[in-house]
């Protein structure tokens, strides 16, 4: 009896286990079938919609004109294999970002692609802290006609040409300042304006009738508005240099181009804060014909064209004594004059154009065979000459060899165009524009 009951229980238990195993196997088989159908449908949904999707994406990313008019939608488009395709496109009117969403669907699978492009951008202008110094020719020859044709050279009743070289230089500097004033971030650019004949000096805001400065110097130490600097240029210069311009009356006479450079160098040498970009611009219409003392530029020679400025015996020594009375033993060459001082002046120009890492070639007077220049190599120099003929190639070669960029025009009427090019070049070097994508707010 007991044996029969045990046998029945054993058979029942085996039957239950068998049913459970069969059920599990069937469920696993069904899951496998569904999984295979899911994988198959995912592949089919991607593959069979590929042509439609690729066509839409190509037009979108390729920027095909008039391909889309936003907003748009393709709703439940049934493809031949049963795949359902949906496409929506929209454009955010605030940011300008265009977005398309593509979805494909079958019974057991779906796929979705979202692509965006475009969008509004913002430009952030970053300006390097900079200092720009001008050295402007104050010689009498700046009263010559700015060009040879009648538009410049017709004589007006006051005997001045219709348009002088000084007129064009003033116009060019004024336009430079005006463009600077229109440049975002210009408050980081400090400007100084100097001038030179035998000696150099700053342009001042006001002058007495005899040319004595009574205002303030236009240098980077002072905070001037663009309009104040433009007014100083207008009032400080007449139609020529020399006695015709208040600013030029007390910088003596003749053409010491090296001295104009030296004036700018000395300012930068004593005002050189870290991280400041420093730039020099010099303009002249003459060949250098005199020089002032600088122990780094050869022999101890002070060579003004007018011997009256030589010390100690010159009748105008009181005007130039501070230049040579430094205990260095500066002397004027015997028989100072244009012929005597011209080559000294050209050597002095080369010395001031070259930087401290670069050798310049002496003409005859400098004791060192390969002296180095005096300009800081970190200072950019833009040189502008108005020379209708070049009797001394040494001068032009020095400008070409040592300037950051050199311009020569045979007529001063081109000065505004030249300074415009210099302005654009400088701005390229001190401005950086960061373009940022405007990310839409979620």
Beta strands, then each sheet from edge to edge (+ up, - down):
strand 1: 72-78
strand 2: 84-91
strand 3: 97-105
strand 4: 110-118
strand 5: 121-127
strand 6: 130-137
strand 7: 189-196
strand 8: 200-202
strand 9: 277-284
strand 10: 380-386
strand 11: 405-409
strand 12: 431-437
sheet 1: 1+ 2- 3+ 4-
sheet 2: 5+ 12-
sheet 3: 8+ 7- 6- 9- 10- 11-
end
